[in-house]
Structure formats: C-alpha cells, structure tokens
Amino acid sequence: MRDIMKEAHQKRGPGMKEERQALHTLVASDSFDGAKAKAQIDAMSKAHSERMLARAKAENKMYNLLTPEQKKQYNENYQKREQKMMEHMNKMKAQHEAAE
C-alpha cells in the first residue's frame, strides 16, 4: 500500500502552492485581468480534478488489496465519517442562519 501511495504522490505534478501564488499575483496586481484570472482558475480546477482522479485510483488499488472483512470495516468507517460530516454541516448551517 505504501508503494501505491508513493506512486500516486509522484504523479501529482506541480503543487497547489504555486497555483495559489499565481492566482494571488493576479488578484494583487494594480489592474485586474479577468481573462488571465479565469485561465488560472480553469488550470487550477483541471489540476485539482486530475489530483482527485489519481487519488481515487490509488484508493481503489488499496481497497482491492483488502480482505472482505477489511472492506466491510472500511465501508462502515466511511459511513461514519459521512454522518459526522453531515452533522457538522447542519450545525454550521444552523449557526449561520441564527447569526443572520
């Protein structure tokens, strides 16, 4: 599994820090160039999508190495995380609405 993660990490390409810095440079300039900003945002979105796809592929490779019992536990843990995230989102939404 470590090899799968290492391979996925090596394929990620340029970092997000450089992407954010490029966008910041456009935002912090004396005049705003919407076309350049859109191009940078589109590039960032494409890179993000590619990173997500690579991660999903790596996770699938690892998932398919698990035993049936481990797969069951993995899926149960996933459901628990989803439930916690939904509870958190609902709590934040309620706080936001109460503040308005």
N, C-alpha and C positions, 0 to 999 in steps of 0.2 A: 504494500500500500504506500509505503514511503516513496518508492520509485515512481509510482503513478502520480503522486503529488509533486514530486520533483520535476517530472516531465511536464506536467501542466504549468508549473510555475515558470519554467524556462521558455515556454511558448507564449507567454503573456505579452511580450513586446514592450514598447515604451510605457513608462509609468504614468500613473494618473496625476502625479505631482506636476510633471511637465505640461500635461494637458490643462490643468487648472491654472498654472502660471501663464500659459499662452492666453487663456481667456481673461485673466486678470489684467494682463498687459493691454488688451483691447479695451477693457472697461475703464482702466485708469489713464487712458490717453486723453489728450486735450480735446480731440474731436472723436465722436463715436462713429465707427464704420459698421453699420448693420450687416452688410454683406459678409465682411470678414468675421464678425461675431457669429453669424449664422453658420458659416462654413466651419468655424472652430467647434461650435456646439454640435453640428452634424458629425464631425470627425470624432468628437468625444462620445457621442451616442453610439456610433458604429464600433468604436473600440470597446465601449462598455458591453455592448451586445456580444462581441467576439469573446471577451473575457468570461461573460456569463455562460456562453456555449461551451467554452473549454472547461470551465469548472463543472458544468453539468455532465460532460463526457467523462471527466475524471471521477466524479462521484458515482456515475453509473458503473464504471470499471470496478471501483472498490465495492460497490453494493453487490455486484455479481460474484465477488470473491467470498461473500459472507455465507455462513451456513443458514439453513431455513430458520433456525431459532434466532440467529443474529438478525436476519432480515425482519422477523416479526418484531423484535425489540427495537430495531431501527425505525420501523414504521410507527410503533407505539410512541417512541420518543418524538418523532416528527409531529404526530397529532397533538402531543402535549405542548410542544413549542408553538404550534399554530394556535392552540386555545389560549395560551398565555399572551401571545401577540394580539389576538383579537380582544382579549380583556383589557390589555394596556391601551389599545387604540380607542376602545369605547370609553375608557376612563379619561383619556386625553381629550376626546371629543366633548364629553360632558363638562370637563373643566373649561374648555374653550367657550362652550355655549353659555356657561354660568358667568364667565367674565364679560360677555357682551352685553 
